[in-house]
Amino acid sequence: MNAKRINHVSIPCRDLDESERFYREVFGLERIPAPDFRRPVRWLRLGEHQLHLMATPEDEPLAGQHFGFDVDDFEAAYVKLRELGAIDDETHTHPIWELPDGSVQMYARDPAGNLIEIDWPDVATLDRGVVGDIPKRADDVPQSAEALTAKLYMS
């Protein structure tokens, strides 16, 4: 038996309406029907996958736990997240990083405090006038020979 793909990611939310609005507004996710559970949930379509929002007002997200999105417009996502005050420049000391393979990771927080990573395949295609300077992860943390071969995008 082998796992084939990720089906969904579930995250805690203090306010389902606020969290659903955030993911719909910023990332264009669509609400889909969800079964009833013992606690309120919302399911959102994310391409072929799903993001499940769980009402857990008493819980805080784990500090480093996150999930990554691919987007069709990195600059637009950055502008929208900045406009909402959602850009996270504390967790990784800078909100956007270039990885050794030339891909890019941006960090933000949703209304419940969940860490979100927004990924982009090619740093050379980004407008620095919009997103600003993008430090290289290899300049921050020395990379081993194996780490220099890492690929965020497998295909």
Buried (B, 14 or more C-beta within 10 A) or exposed (E): EEEEEEEEBBBBBBBBEEBBEBBEEBBEBEEEEBEEEEEEBBBBBBEEEBBBBBBBEEEEBEEEEBBEBEBEEBBEBBEBBBEBEBBBEEBBEBBBBBBBBBBBBBBBBBBBBBBBBBBBBEBEEBEEEEBEEBEBBBEEEEBEEEEEEEEBEEE
